[in-house]
């Protein structure tokens, strides 16, 4: 697949419930992934693939990171490979991660991955110099995996589990395993017990227990209540972080083109307006005015989900 021209590999900083202000590094064409998860906040996968490619030159990505951090020193808590797709599909990842670490050794570098390619030795090698790697595991059986994660037909759960175990043995950094729970699909006591057994087998440093808190790819998908999440956490014997609401923090941004930053942010992650203001370090009033213009222009739209109002891309913007 030939990727469309990428204007920027960066987005944010975005408000991360686990990392604070995270500068996203996105090296994958939108919606290119190994899975098509029901709950994905980036929308349905349009290119289901296992093929790794150099979608954007690593030197260009490094230059963008350098330019941003020179202009916004102190505004970022972490650098995070994350995208509206699967980051390990980026073939030069093993060159780019050490280059960024050499240039910015004090900033934590995190990779959020669905973990489906860790059976590949080249992918595992590429991740070894990251400070934290967070693979996902939502299913303890093939049936739930097929229903919830809707994988590429050449992927199997056994293959993925093998990769997660091998990577645990090879990787010396912080290994956190994310489990996202969806109401009525993978949250039964029996399934949680099976997931807990797999977690013991894999042996991560921590489990990050997540649920659906943003508009999902498929309507009708719902997250768990705080009480249900706490009950689910009790099934796991290792340390568990139940991911909660992002806590607002102070700060200011010097970004000159607020509207473009807002559009770029929500292409990757739907956000309430107050989170957008805090992530970009601008006033809520400035964000409100910019959103009124963008909604009026048909570039963004508002969507209610679970009692909250999120800003999401208009259809034509989400395809760019």
WOCORKA-V160714 format. One record per backbone hydrogen bond with DSSP energy under -0.5 kcal/mol. CO is the residue of the C=O (numbers start at 0). NH is the residue of the N-H. Records with the same first field share a line. If there is no record, write none. Layout:
CO=NH ; NH
This chain:
0=2
4=6
8=25
10=23
13=15 ; 21
15=19
19=15 ; 21
20=22 ; 76 ; 77
21=13 ; 23
22=79
23=10 ; 25
24=26 ; 81
28=31
30=32 ; 45 ; 46
31=85
32=48
33=151
36=39
37=217
39=42
46=32 ; 48
52=54 ; 90
56=59 ; 60
57=61
58=62
59=63
60=64
61=65
62=66
63=67
64=68
65=69
66=70
67=71
71=74
76=107
77=22
78=109
79=24 ; 81
80=111
83=30
84=86
85=88
86=89
88=52 ; 90
89=92
90=93
91=94 ; 95
92=96
94=98
95=99
96=100
97=101
98=102
99=103
103=106
105=107
107=78 ; 109
108=130 ; 131
109=80 ; 111
110=112 ; 133
114=117
116=119
118=120
119=122 ; 123
120=124
121=125
122=126
123=126 ; 127
124=127
126=129
130=173
131=110
132=134 ; 175
133=112
134=177
140=144
141=145
142=146
143=147 ; 148
144=148 ; 149
145=149
147=37
148=35
149=35
151=154
155=159
156=160
157=161
158=162
159=163
160=164
161=165
162=166
163=167
164=168
165=169
166=170
172=174
173=132 ; 175
174=204 ; 205
175=134 ; 177
176=207
177=136
178=180 ; 209
180=211
181=184 ; 185
187=191
188=192
189=193
190=194
191=195
192=196
193=197
194=198
195=199
196=200
197=201
198=202
205=176
206=208 ; 240
207=178 ; 209
208=242
209=180
210=212
217=220
221=182
224=228
225=229
226=230
227=231
228=232
229=233
231=234
232=235
238=206
239=241
240=208 ; 242
245=247
255=257
256=260
257=261
258=262
259=263
260=264
261=265
262=266
263=267
264=267 ; 268
265=312
270=310
271=275
272=276
273=277
274=278
275=279
276=280 ; 281
280=252
282=286
283=287
284=288
285=289
286=290
287=291
288=292
289=293
290=294
291=295
292=296
293=298 ; 299
294=297
298=313
300=311
302=309
304=307
307=304 ; 309
309=302 ; 311
310=270
311=300
313=317
314=318
316=319
